[in-house]
């Protein structure tokens, strides 16, 4: 039962950290040149990811993780 | 009422507030002194962490750096925020469950080794000390530029204030002061930004104004690109493909370094529960993001304002602030062709204006004609940023000495009272030492900050991650990984930093990676060495496996 909790936690980590990597190192750096051909208002898109978007996504990712883990804690009766 | 009056008033009021909080929140036990009894509400801890994290550099220098680097400045924005995702997901909850006081505590117990604890404690002290000297310098600079107080006296006032609340209150005093300091610094940073965004684009939210049209119907960034090209610079939003790999590695080193910095990690020991540690990291990053998403907007607005004001202006007709900042040396005009007009261009031969990057935040209110009290606010904010970070770092140094060195290594029988006194004495010594170093900052201080992040990334980060996620990781693996990672990173930085006497030349960089980004490679080496050595040596003892098992579950 406990093992399941840990595996599920690792599963969440893999997904969230993949998004973390794609949005910052991907959209903000490696693919930024390509994305700069598109615009978000006055922002070239790659530039926006590098200086704004990635940071918003970081914040959202943490709150999603908190939500998922609180639910998981409850389900496995591990809520303190 | 002039700016000087407002500056004295606002600095005076905020300093009295910090002292008041210190008296109210005195620490009575070592647990209060080290981790505020683990009783801090997660939202408050988030604010304290944000203030702890955002230093004089974030407040005063970062927007200016971005304003001169354009897209290239993004490495600091992503690098100094992305680490919190790692902290929240991979470190904070488990370290909170472990429930001790310091990072060397975790390393020492998880790897059942006094040597591991000692290496960790040396790294922790080194990283924190280099960092704190920079803060003291920030305090001195803020005082001397705005209050016409000599630099040295400014540093001494700063030491006095930190001494008072850190020695008295320990982590408890520091935490509540940091909460107040966060409020001061974020208010001070956003108010001028809102004004400037309104002036330029009519939109009060800088994050949106940044991507909006200016009064003449052209997008702000397009205008800035055009102005930059006209003066011979690269376009502001353009990406330099030649340095992209370096941007990648610097961003990574800053992120992993953030997640390995002891003064940040220790903040998550101060909340009551595991779930609080997770959400507290979320609050911390949310509070940090208010400044970090505003800074690039300020950078762009300030650059446009500056170019419009000074480029091709007659020197005899420049606004008063220009002369004021010339006196401080942050602006230098050298009329090379003696035509009385300021030529600000990319070409070094023709350019007549030298601008210190810090001016983009410091002089911003004057450039944009904001009211005098806004200038006072900037000073109070800069001081809050420097003092809050300094206090957090000093606490790490003192706990490392009184707890890790004295209690765990030298004299385990020391009484609770004795340890509390030792903690107070060591923080007092650390404050004074940092102040002295700040009075006479060795020229290499700015350079060693790169080392601080590199070391945190190449030593602590892998050791902690493996300690949580890999039960098979043993003493031999972690120790050899840390040693190889740290030695590699340190040698590389010393070799390639001319300011540290290194002979290395940029064209010989490994894969084109500059010293600021090499921590990433050091970290990868650490991981590889740790994994290989651990598999070739004897397995982890049973009781350690149980320890790892226990920190993985909140209850």
Boltz contact constraints between the chains, C-beta under 6 A:
constraints:
  - contact:
      token1: [A, 6]
      token2: [B, 552]
      max_distance: 6.0
  - contact:
      token1: [A, 13]
      token2: [B, 89]
      max_distance: 6.0
  - contact:
      token1: [A, 20]
      token2: [B, 85]
      max_distance: 6.0
  - contact:
      token1: [A, 24]
      token2: [B, 78]
      max_distance: 6.0
  - contact:
      token1: [A, 24]
      token2: [B, 82]
      max_distance: 6.0
  - contact:
      token1: [A, 28]
      token2: [B, 78]
      max_distance: 6.0
  - contact:
      token1: [A, 29]
      token2: [B, 247]
      max_distance: 6.0
  - contact:
      token1: [A, 29]
      token2: [B, 248]
      max_distance: 6.0
  - contact:
      token1: [A, 32]
      token2: [B, 239]
      max_distance: 6.0
  - contact:
      token1: [A, 33]
      token2: [B, 239]
      max_distance: 6.0
  - contact:
      token1: [A, 41]
      token2: [B, 211]
      max_distance: 6.0
  - contact:
      token1: [A, 42]
      token2: [B, 211]
      max_distance: 6.0
  - contact:
      token1: [A, 42]
      token2: [B, 219]
      max_distance: 6.0
  - contact:
      token1: [A, 42]
      token2: [B, 220]
      max_distance: 6.0
  - contact:
      token1: [A, 42]
      token2: [B, 221]
      max_distance: 6.0
  - contact:
      token1: [A, 43]
      token2: [B, 211]
      max_distance: 6.0
  - contact:
      token1: [A, 44]
      token2: [B, 237]
      max_distance: 6.0
  - contact:
      token1: [A, 47]
      token2: [B, 71]
      max_distance: 6.0
  - contact:
      token1: [A, 47]
      token2: [B, 237]
      max_distance: 6.0
  - contact:
      token1: [A, 50]
      token2: [B, 74]
      max_distance: 6.0
  - contact:
      token1: [A, 51]
      token2: [B, 74]
      max_distance: 6.0
  - contact:
      token1: [A, 51]
      token2: [B, 77]
      max_distance: 6.0
  - contact:
      token1: [A, 51]
      token2: [B, 296]
      max_distance: 6.0
  - contact:
      token1: [A, 52]
      token2: [B, 293]
      max_distance: 6.0
  - contact:
      token1: [A, 54]
      token2: [B, 78]
      max_distance: 6.0
  - contact:
      token1: [A, 55]
      token2: [B, 81]
      max_distance: 6.0
  - contact:
      token1: [A, 55]
      token2: [B, 289]
      max_distance: 6.0
  - contact:
      token1: [A, 55]
      token2: [B, 292]
      max_distance: 6.0
  - contact:
      token1: [A, 55]
      token2: [B, 293]
      max_distance: 6.0
  - contact:
      token1: [A, 58]
      token2: [B, 81]
      max_distance: 6.0
  - contact:
      token1: [A, 58]
      token2: [B, 82]
      max_distance: 6.0
  - contact:
      token1: [A, 58]
      token2: [B, 85]
      max_distance: 6.0
  - contact:
      token1: [A, 59]
      token2: [B, 285]
      max_distance: 6.0
  - contact:
      token1: [A, 59]
      token2: [B, 286]
      max_distance: 6.0
  - contact:
      token1: [A, 59]
      token2: [B, 289]
      max_distance: 6.0
  - contact:
      token1: [A, 61]
      token2: [B, 85]
      max_distance: 6.0
  - contact:
      token1: [A, 62]
      token2: [B, 88]
      max_distance: 6.0
  - contact:
      token1: [A, 62]
      token2: [B, 281]
      max_distance: 6.0
  - contact:
      token1: [A, 62]
      token2: [B, 282]
      max_distance: 6.0
  - contact:
      token1: [A, 62]
      token2: [B, 285]
      max_distance: 6.0
  - contact:
      token1: [A, 63]
      token2: [B, 282]
      max_distance: 6.0
  - contact:
      token1: [A, 65]
      token2: [B, 89]
      max_distance: 6.0
  - contact:
      token1: [A, 66]
      token2: [B, 278]
      max_distance: 6.0
  - contact:
      token1: [A, 66]
      token2: [B, 279]
      max_distance: 6.0
  - contact:
      token1: [A, 66]
      token2: [B, 282]
      max_distance: 6.0
  - contact:
      token1: [A, 73]
      token2: [B, 554]
      max_distance: 6.0
  - contact:
      token1: [A, 78]
      token2: [B, 553]
      max_distance: 6.0
  - contact:
      token1: [A, 78]
      token2: [B, 554]
      max_distance: 6.0
  - contact:
      token1: [A, 78]
      token2: [B, 555]
      max_distance: 6.0
  - contact:
      token1: [A, 80]
      token2: [B, 273]
      max_distance: 6.0
  - contact:
      token1: [A, 80]
      token2: [B, 554]
      max_distance: 6.0
  - contact:
      token1: [A, 80]
      token2: [B, 555]
      max_distance: 6.0
